[in-house]
């Protein structure tokens, strides 16, 4: 018999604890081994029960979820699924939780909690399964009391004059917020335009873009319909929208629309990469980062067939190796590299001596 995923639910609401426990216990491959109404109780239950996955609320008495998460990921790293309120502040704090090492999050409604959480049941159990498989590492981020990673990186060396026809296309899912950050903070101000699809619900990509914009030499923003894609800028697909590239004359443009789900996702990496294959061709660089599933693998192969040069994150550095594995299996990768090696390799490709990529 397959071992069940053991889940500990931590939330200050008795109603939410009951709902989450019920949702988890309905699944044949998981069980809720306990619930806790504050982090201090949770700490003792973790020692006693040794759960595989923790679901963690952010706003709780005695110690908030972020402070608890920071301590947990330094002292006893384990897969954590955050249960976040869908508010602007909730989005900002959720970005902090992902930075500290949470695997993923679920955005719970502020009103209509019973119906809202039950509507999210399939998403919750899917994310618990992903979290149980995640490669979790000890956090090295500053303590939650500090405002971590708000200091810009050391100034990156200029690439030099590179054709404005070049475009960098990034796809990611689970674990991707931090992986994307590791790429973008290494980009100099004269980097080619960058377009990004990270699986994320509505309301969270604005905070994600703002957080990155404060860390990077390039400008980072949420993509807007019809805007021109400029060098030295990165554009993130808005949560709940499909994002693709079009061309008008010599300019690349952002196309943002309320399309259908593709590979169960909106935004979908497949949509962005397919448009890159069609519109950008040999002037594109593809990057596939950590994430569950196969979204974007086929389209990344199309990009390579059209002349792009593609980088795929290796298994050892991924939180979840699903999307990179599928890209490799589809023959989409030119290079498979550790996360921290991708940006240097790309910049070297763009740099002196690589005439194909220069004006």
C-alpha positions as CSV (number, residue, x, y, z in Angstrom):
1,X,0.0,0.0,0.0
2,X,1.3,3.5,-1.0
3,X,2.3,5.6,2.0
4,X,-0.2,8.5,2.5
5,X,0.9,12.1,2.5
6,X,0.7,13.3,6.1
7,X,-0.5,16.9,6.4
8,X,-0.6,19.2,9.4
9,X,-3.1,22.1,9.1
10,X,-2.1,25.4,10.8
11,X,-4.8,28.1,10.9
12,X,-6.3,30.3,13.6
13,X,-9.9,29.7,12.2
14,X,-11.6,26.6,13.5
15,X,-13.8,26.7,10.5
16,X,-10.9,26.8,8.0
17,X,-9.1,24.0,10.0
18,X,-12.2,21.8,9.8
19,X,-12.7,22.5,6.0
20,X,-9.1,21.8,5.1
21,X,-9.0,18.6,7.2
22,X,-12.1,17.4,5.5
23,X,-10.8,18.2,2.0
24,X,-7.5,16.4,2.7
25,X,-9.1,13.4,4.3
26,X,-11.4,12.8,1.3
27,X,-8.3,11.9,-0.7
28,X,-7.2,8.3,-0.7
29,X,-3.5,9.3,-0.9
30,X,-3.3,11.8,2.0
31,X,-4.5,12.3,5.5
32,X,-4.7,15.2,7.9
33,X,-2.7,14.0,10.9
34,X,-3.5,17.1,13.0
35,X,-4.5,20.7,13.2
36,X,-3.1,23.6,15.2
37,X,-4.5,27.1,15.8
38,X,-1.2,28.9,16.3
39,X,2.5,28.4,15.4
40,X,3.6,27.5,19.0
41,X,1.2,24.5,19.1
42,X,2.2,23.7,15.5
43,X,5.9,23.6,16.5
44,X,5.2,20.9,19.1
45,X,3.0,18.9,16.7
46,X,5.6,19.0,14.0
47,X,8.1,17.4,16.4
48,X,5.5,14.8,17.5
49,X,3.8,13.9,14.2
50,X,6.6,14.5,11.7
51,X,4.2,15.6,8.8
52,X,5.2,15.5,5.2
53,X,3.5,18.8,4.3
54,X,2.3,21.8,6.4
55,X,-0.5,24.1,5.3
56,X,0.1,27.5,7.0
57,X,-2.1,30.6,7.4
58,X,-0.3,34.0,7.4
59,X,-2.3,36.0,10.0
60,X,-2.3,34.1,13.4
61,X,-2.0,35.0,17.1
62,X,1.2,34.7,19.1
63,X,3.5,34.5,16.1
64,X,2.5,35.4,12.5
65,X,2.9,32.8,9.8
66,X,5.8,34.6,8.1
67,X,7.9,34.7,11.2
68,X,7.1,31.1,12.0
69,X,7.9,30.1,8.4
70,X,11.3,31.9,8.5
71,X,12.3,30.0,11.7
72,X,11.0,26.7,10.4
73,X,12.9,26.9,7.1
74,X,16.1,27.7,8.9
75,X,15.8,25.1,11.6
76,X,13.7,22.2,10.2
77,X,13.0,22.7,6.4
78,X,9.9,21.0,5.2
79,X,7.3,21.5,2.4
80,X,4.9,24.3,3.3
81,X,1.8,25.4,1.4
82,X,0.7,28.9,2.4
83,X,-3.0,29.7,2.7
84,X,-3.1,33.4,1.8
85,X,-6.0,35.9,1.8
86,X,-6.6,37.4,-1.6
87,X,-5.8,41.0,-0.8
88,X,-3.0,43.4,-1.8
89,X,-1.3,43.0,1.5
90,X,-1.9,39.2,1.3
91,X,-0.1,39.2,-2.1
92,X,2.9,41.1,-0.8
93,X,3.2,38.8,2.2
94,X,2.8,35.7,0.0
95,X,5.8,36.9,-2.1
96,X,7.8,37.1,1.1
97,X,6.7,33.6,2.1
98,X,7.8,32.2,-1.2
99,X,11.2,33.9,-0.8
100,X,11.5,32.3,2.6
101,X,11.0,28.8,1.1
102,X,7.3,28.1,1.0
103,X,6.6,25.7,-2.0
104,X,3.4,27.3,-3.1
105,X,0.2,29.1,-2.0
106,X,-3.5,29.0,-2.2
107,X,-5.5,32.3,-2.2
108,X,-8.5,31.9,0.0
109,X,-11.5,34.3,-0.2
110,X,-12.1,36.9,2.4
111,X,-15.9,36.3,2.3
112,X,-17.9,33.2,1.6
113,X,-15.2,31.1,3.2
114,X,-17.0,27.7,3.2
115,X,-18.0,27.9,-0.5
116,X,-14.7,29.5,-1.4
117,X,-12.5,26.9,0.1
118,X,-14.6,24.0,-1.1
119,X,-14.3,25.5,-4.6
120,X,-10.6,25.4,-4.2
121,X,-10.5,21.8,-3.0
122,X,-9.0,20.3,-6.1
123,X,-6.4,23.0,-6.3
124,X,-5.5,22.5,-2.6
125,X,-5.0,18.8,-2.9
126,X,-3.1,19.1,-6.2
127,X,-0.7,21.6,-4.5
128,X,-0.3,19.3,-1.4
129,X,0.8,16.5,-3.8
130,X,3.3,18.8,-5.5
131,X,4.6,20.1,-2.2
132,X,5.1,16.5,-0.9
133,X,7.5,15.9,-3.9
134,X,9.3,19.2,-3.7
135,X,13.0,19.6,-3.0
136,X,13.1,21.9,0.0
137,X,16.3,23.6,1.1
138,X,17.3,25.3,4.3
139,X,16.5,29.0,4.1
140,X,19.4,31.4,4.0
141,X,17.1,34.4,3.7
142,X,17.3,37.1,6.4
143,X,14.8,36.7,9.3
144,X,11.2,37.6,8.8
145,X,11.5,40.7,11.0
146,X,13.8,42.2,8.3
147,X,12.8,43.2,4.9
148,X,14.8,40.6,3.0
149,X,16.3,41.0,-0.4
150,X,15.3,44.6,-0.9
151,X,18.9,45.7,-1.5
152,X,19.7,45.9,-5.3
153,X,22.4,43.5,-6.5
154,X,25.9,44.6,-7.4
155,X,25.9,46.4,-10.7
156,X,26.0,43.9,-13.6
157,X,28.5,44.3,-16.4
158,X,27.0,45.8,-19.6
159,X,26.5,43.4,-22.5
160,X,27.2,46.1,-25.1
161,X,25.1,46.9,-28.1
162,X,22.8,43.9,-28.8
163,X,20.2,43.9,-31.5
164,X,16.7,45.0,-30.3
165,X,15.3,42.0,-32.2
166,X,16.6,39.6,-29.5
167,X,14.1,38.5,-26.9
168,X,14.4,36.3,-23.7
169,X,11.4,34.1,-22.9
170,X,11.0,32.6,-19.5
171,X,8.5,30.0,-18.3
172,X,8.0,28.7,-14.7
173,X,5.6,27.3,-12.2
174,X,6.1,25.9,-8.7
175,X,9.2,27.4,-7.2
176,X,9.5,29.8,-10.1
177,X,9.2,33.1,-8.2
178,X,12.6,32.7,-6.6
179,X,14.1,31.1,-9.7
180,X,13.0,34.0,-11.9
181,X,14.5,36.4,-9.4
182,X,17.8,34.6,-9.6
183,X,17.8,35.2,-13.4
184,X,16.6,38.8,-13.5
185,X,18.9,40.2,-10.8
186,X,21.8,39.1,-13.0
187,X,20.6,41.0,-16.0
188,X,22.3,44.3,-16.9
189,X,20.4,47.4,-17.7
190,X,21.1,46.9,-21.5
191,X,19.7,43.3,-21.6
192,X,17.3,42.3,-24.3
193,X,13.6,42.6,-23.6
194,X,12.3,39.7,-21.4
195,X,8.9,38.2,-21.3
196,X,7.8,35.9,-18.5
197,X,4.9,33.5,-17.8
198,X,4.8,32.3,-14.1
199,X,1.7,30.3,-13.1
200,X,0.0,32.6,-10.7
201,X,-3.6,33.6,-9.9
202,X,-5.0,37.1,-10.4
203,X,-4.0,39.7,-7.8
204,X,-0.5,38.3,-7.1
205,X,1.5,39.2,-10.3
206,X,1.4,42.9,-9.6
207,X,3.2,42.4,-6.2
208,X,5.5,39.9,-7.8
209,X,6.6,42.4,-10.5
210,X,6.9,45.3,-8.0
211,X,9.1,43.2,-5.7
212,X,11.4,42.2,-8.6
213,X,11.5,45.8,-9.9
214,X,13.0,46.9,-6.6
215,X,15.8,44.3,-6.8
216,X,16.8,44.5,-10.5
217,X,18.8,46.9,-12.7
218,X,16.2,46.2,-15.4
219,X,12.7,47.5,-15.1
220,X,10.2,44.8,-14.2
221,X,6.4,45.2,-14.6
222,X,3.2,43.4,-15.2
223,X,2.5,43.2,-18.9
224,X,-0.2,45.5,-20.3
225,X,-2.2,44.9,-23.5
226,X,-0.5,46.5,-26.6
227,X,2.6,47.9,-24.9
228,X,5.9,47.8,-26.7
229,X,8.5,45.3,-25.4
230,X,11.7,47.3,-24.7
231,X,15.3,46.3,-24.0
232,X,16.2,46.6,-20.4
233,X,12.6,45.7,-19.4
234,X,10.9,42.5,-18.2
235,X,7.2,41.9,-18.6
236,X,5.3,39.4,-16.4
237,X,2.1,37.7,-17.6
238,X,-0.8,39.0,-15.5
239,X,-2.4,36.3,-13.3
240,X,-5.6,34.9,-14.9
241,X,-4.8,36.2,-18.4
242,X,-3.1,34.7,-21.4
243,X,0.1,36.5,-22.6
244,X,1.7,36.2,-26.0
245,X,4.0,38.2,-28.3
246,X,3.0,39.9,-31.5
247,X,5.0,42.1,-33.9
248,X,4.2,45.5,-35.5
249,X,6.9,46.7,-37.9
250,X,10.2,46.4,-36.0
251,X,8.5,46.3,-32.6
252,X,7.5,43.4,-30.3
253,X,4.2,44.0,-28.5
254,X,2.5,42.5,-25.5
255,X,-0.8,40.8,-26.2
256,X,-2.8,40.2,-23.0
257,X,-6.2,38.6,-23.2
258,X,-8.8,36.6,-21.3
259,X,-8.4,33.4,-23.3
260,X,-9.2,29.8,-22.5
261,X,-7.2,27.6,-20.2
262,X,-4.2,25.9,-21.9
263,X,-2.7,22.9,-20.2
264,X,-5.0,23.8,-17.3
265,X,-3.3,27.2,-16.9
266,X,-4.0,30.8,-17.5
267,X,-1.4,32.2,-18.0
268,X,0.2,29.3,-19.9
269,X,3.8,29.0,-20.8
270,X,2.7,27.1,-24.0
271,X,0.9,30.3,-25.2
272,X,3.9,32.5,-24.7
273,X,6.4,30.1,-26.1
274,X,4.3,29.2,-29.1
275,X,4.1,32.9,-30.0
276,X,7.8,33.3,-29.6
277,X,8.4,30.5,-32.0
278,X,6.1,32.1,-34.6
279,X,7.1,35.8,-34.1
280,X,10.7,35.8,-32.7
281,X,12.2,32.7,-34.2
282,X,16.0,32.5,-34.2
283,X,16.2,35.8,-32.3
284,X,14.7,34.2,-29.2
285,X,16.3,32.6,-26.1
286,X,14.0,30.2,-24.2
287,X,14.4,29.5,-20.5
288,X,12.4,26.8,-18.7
289,X,12.5,26.9,-14.9
290,X,11.2,24.8,-12.1
291,X,7.5,23.7,-12.1
292,X,5.1,20.8,-12.0
293,X,3.5,19.4,-15.2
294,X,4.4,19.8,-18.9
295,X,3.2,23.3,-19.7
296,X,5.3,24.8,-22.4
297,X,7.4,21.8,-23.3
298,X,6.0,21.3,-26.8
299,X,6.1,25.0,-27.6
300,X,9.7,25.2,-26.4
301,X,10.6,22.5,-28.9
302,X,8.8,24.6,-31.6
303,X,11.0,27.5,-30.5
304,X,14.1,25.4,-30.9
305,X,13.0,24.2,-34.3
306,X,12.5,27.8,-35.4
307,X,16.1,28.6,-34.3
308,X,15.9,29.8,-30.7
309,X,18.6,28.8,-28.2
310,X,17.1,27.2,-25.1
311,X,18.2,26.8,-21.5
312,X,16.5,24.3,-19.1
313,X,17.1,24.2,-15.3
314,X,18.6,21.0,-14.0
315,X,16.9,18.6,-11.6
316,X,19.3,19.3,-8.7
317,X,18.4,23.0,-8.5
318,X,14.7,22.7,-9.2
319,X,12.0,22.8,-6.5
320,X,9.9,20.6,-8.8
321,X,11.5,19.1,-12.0
322,X,8.3,18.4,-13.9
323,X,8.3,21.2,-16.6
324,X,12.1,21.1,-17.2
325,X,12.0,17.3,-17.4
326,X,9.3,17.5,-20.1
327,X,11.2,20.1,-22.0
328,X,14.2,17.9,-22.1
329,X,12.2,14.8,-23.1
330,X,10.7,16.8,-25.9
331,X,14.1,17.7,-27.2
332,X,13.7,21.4,-26.4
333,X,16.9,22.0,-24.5
334,X,20.2,23.3,-26.0
335,X,21.7,23.3,-22.5
336,X,20.6,21.9,-19.1
337,X,22.2,23.9,-16.3
338,X,21.9,24.7,-12.6
339,X,19.8,27.7,-11.9
340,X,22.7,30.0,-11.0
341,X,24.5,29.1,-14.2
342,X,21.7,30.0,-16.6
343,X,22.1,33.8,-16.6
344,X,25.9,33.8,-16.9
345,X,25.6,31.3,-19.8
346,X,23.0,33.5,-21.5
347,X,25.0,36.7,-21.0
348,X,28.1,35.0,-22.4
349,X,26.1,33.9,-25.4
350,X,25.0,37.5,-25.9
351,X,28.5,38.9,-25.2
352,X,31.5,39.7,-27.3
353,X,32.6,37.1,-29.8
354,X,29.0,35.7,-30.5
355,X,28.3,37.6,-33.7
356,X,25.1,35.8,-34.4
357,X,23.5,37.5,-31.4
358,X,24.8,41.0,-32.0
359,X,23.9,43.8,-34.3
